[in-house]
Amino acid sequence: MSILLGAIGDDITGSTDLALMLGNNGMPAIQYIGVPPESTPDPDTPAAVVALKSRTAPPEEAVAQSVAACQWLVGKGARQIFFKYCSTFDSTEKGNIGPVAEALLDELGAAITIACPAFPANARTVYQGHLFVGDLLLCDSGMRHHPLTPMTDPNLVRFLNRQVRSADAVGLVPWPVVRLGSAAIRERLQQLSLQGRRFAVIDALCDRDLLDIGEACAELKLITGGSGVAMGLPANFRKAGLLSRTDGPAEIPSIQGAAAVLAGSCSAATRKQVHHMARTHPAFRIDPLELLDGRPVADRAVAWAIGAMRKGPILIFSTDDPEAVVRAQAHFGPERTGKIVENALAEIARRLHQAGVKKWIVAGGETSGAVVEALGIQSLRIGPEIEPGVPWTFSPAPEALCLAFKSGNFGTEGFFEKALGMLPGGA
Ligand code: ADP
């Protein structure tokens, strides 16, 4: 079956978030891990999401992977491409949002696209081109301490302009225009395009704005943003008579096996969730300083887990507060430290999978990317929502697994326990 919408996510958690949003709005999506090989059967859903691990890759690599994903999706019939990134615009001065979006515009022969990270259900809004997390500007939120993409400039017009090749490529569709509805938004996009802008940062404060923006973008070949703006896209395909499915999310299959939570995010929400779960469940802390010292931390964690998981769900975490993260990064820098921690969590996942863990909750985008790679997962079906932006997912191959990938900053304090409680028969 030909797909209608093809999406490229710059990490795993963001991609499941987007697939959930599309499914919740009547457009089921299958998620692939990386660009699928030629032998992959055609998608049987109207949307497909290719999840990459490109957020913090070198820009040339992120561009090459994203263009390859775009070509694959267009080959499968995609009429519109969605480039999904984080609702907190996680990126650096070098990219990768700007370079990837620019390359996709070129690939698709498109004149202009929007940049719309707003996700009001998770308290991310954009006003006058400035990104807010709750009542704080992005630069005053916990995102300023992110280990890999510290966000210190909330002005998305200025920030995105720095990431792209051409000067003055980024314009703004301000909220007074957005509130007038889709026709006004469409007209402003046309004006910006005539002025030679290739990107329009677009204000959005509530779901109504996102629905209008989605409607205004029906004819754009490329849309970029967080999952929020995707809520308005299925309606465009329905209106065009192309989409009639109404099936809801897949049910959680009943799978025998142990349950483990792996947390590699140091974001504020994950820190709270880790503390909360550690109060009532066996928990093992990965110390990055020990890893950097070359100690056998993964061996110890696995030996501990094999004993502990017989009694119920376990938690393994490298999550720490900003001061400890800075200390850990002092020797090898953020990227290498991050990789060492990710590799350790991936190794632990691989070995615990062999030891019988079948139900996984992973916190952190980069961390989730490392874990899916270690588990050899190729595609995911999207199940019911746990909390906004995070569904249960199932991997049919190479072996049936239940997995939940949580973006670091998503979820309430009791998220892990709530997710485990949704599994058939408990965890
Ligand atoms: P988020 O979704 O919060 O952005 P990610 O998993 O994407 O989480 O990114 C967190 C990064 O921080 C990963 O590269 C991870 O390996 C790294 N990391 C995890 N724990 C620590 C720590 N204690 N010190 C330094 N870096 C860490």
Residues whose N, C-alpha, C, O or C-beta is under 5 A from the ligand:
A	BS01	ADP	P147 G264 S265 C266 S267 P288 S318 T319 D320 A324 V325 A328 T337 G338 K339 V341 E342 A363 G364 G365 E366 T367 K406 S407 G408 N409
